[in-house]
Amino acid sequence: MKPHTMSPPAKPLPSNVQTNGDAPLPAQPSAQPQAQRIHRLKGGGDIAVNVQTQPAVVVAPESGMAPEASGPLQIDYTSTRVLPHALTRLQRTHGVVRPDRSELSETFKRLRSQVLQRLRANGQSLLAVTSPRATEGKSLTAVNLALAVAAELDRTVLLVDADLSGRGLQTLFGLEGELGLAEQLVRGAPLAELLVNPGLPRFVLLPGGASGGAASAELLGTRAAQQLMQEVKQRYPDRIVIVDLPPLLDTADALSFLPLADTTLLVLEEHTTTLADMESANELLAPFDLLGAVLTRPHPTSKPRASGWWQRLKAARFVR
């Protein structure tokens, strides 16, 4: 992979101020994934979240680390492109959370809390999001979870569009045709030239790009992809990386990438996901660490399929 050319800041910054560079770091072996499976998806609401439970682990600061500065984490986007119109375009999409106390926003705050607690307990930071088939709410779940993580005052999030067909997340942000992950993997384009900040603090997007083509599964399984994921995970200790993958059963892309993820969140839709598809997806995920599942379901008082899944999320609640 072509080395990135980002340079560190000329002088130290306070611990709650970062520049946005993504220089390559030495790859480190990832922790051995734990055997976690979905045994039952419980009902009782529009979303059922089954996250494996275990005692929380509190990690003490490493020796020599400076104490955290008070106040929100501040990011100085000196190299990453800031494109506020991308946020404007995203907010036109039904079901995108906003910085308010709506039921939808609170739903994803709860999901964020559950996900971050499990990631911290397991020492993980790279979460893949996938579904058995298309149109099951996978991409909006990934976007909304990323927005909820960025709303935390001491966390940053990198949202990666791993749909190299060009029809993934970048279309929600109005970034069709933008260079991105595909160009980084194909020709080593510098990461700093590909990242986009949509005008939100602590939120960066890596678009899917424009040159994935028919070899997308092969690209996602390359050593270059492995090195890139190690770099983006390790660049900042406060960063959570969320990767929106293509559906498991529609292409081979997700299966090619899953060995690079720390853990996976599976998105299912009650009136779309068949039992056969759910079982097939569970079988494919068996060798990998599975954080849990998000099940989108209709509100009890609404007619089945009378509205989009994003509308039904408004009355969602979680069941362990």
Steps between C-alpha positions, in 0.01 A plus 500: 500500500638842412613685816290793611668838516326656800739662748448530877427843650800725536442537874305304760132577534282465810376146549146595401610660168591288198595566142331281244795325336497124447864403470577126479592320820661158548246220481431311821336160538136523597361324804361150450123538451274345757239245399174694512182405321140609476286236665167683491379837382250617759192697401306765679576813301601645168864419564630200688867520590670182611846595623707238677527596865803467724645693797630841405877540496650826622837567340738724692698763307834377373808612687632829372176611337410863557174563684207583277422869458151605600242603246389353167756345269587760236612406149687742277416389144805639324524239223170317490253665265209663681186474285195633689274428203552128570321536834220698335453222247510231770231671706259481207491123552213364706615348825829683551539598866529863601650662811176498694311291758270328253419133546714413198800687639461342842473159334841537341650650814402182681644288221819711515530441874461125462746480213766718664476309828562171321781643287675642805459178696651298214773748404348548155461806278409383146136404454363358174128542426330266257168328426395187313346691208459855374219734618510380860611830654871419520648822362273735695574301814873548436454874430281561804730304728796703372311826558417389854865412572618837365255670737705368791734773621811283531465267202568535129357279228619397156218367283628286212289430194618155394244466219741545209218496246457875555140451617566490872525764770651761273168533320330594830755779541471617138859397425439289191818466294729616783829317543523280806580155631521341155766747385700445819502125444553510123774761473592605852336841488595696817235454763507869596382587148201265522349573843200731528363687798131582434501800732455304823750498786686173560353332187694397189382297200708290262286464184491176306662657195449469128729218381404186692339331202452125478808430714354651818509174699862445402594856598340471844703186568840640406797564725455870419152489657640324807774760543256786451260371764785457747611857433159663544436298818826595665539861388292645786419319826160673524390398149225250422502366143163392356510320166180470297535177303290371210240233589640160591289292261494729196874519429828353627625844611397484866649156551830620352518789747372338822840358608620861528221610737522473877132412522177518300150638547231321300191692385177309433153616393199307618296510181796475264749258654392141455586231750710327234699820437551556871629146545727532197641829630554353845687208346727733301568708813583194712881532467494869597432704810133605509408791724125459458206578276263786435152389400271758343134426563167674434334694778225286661231752405612545140405288203772268375721664237280811501812715532875482454714340770648840589152626594431193712821567695335800664335282762790258538626360824772251588474153643804310618 
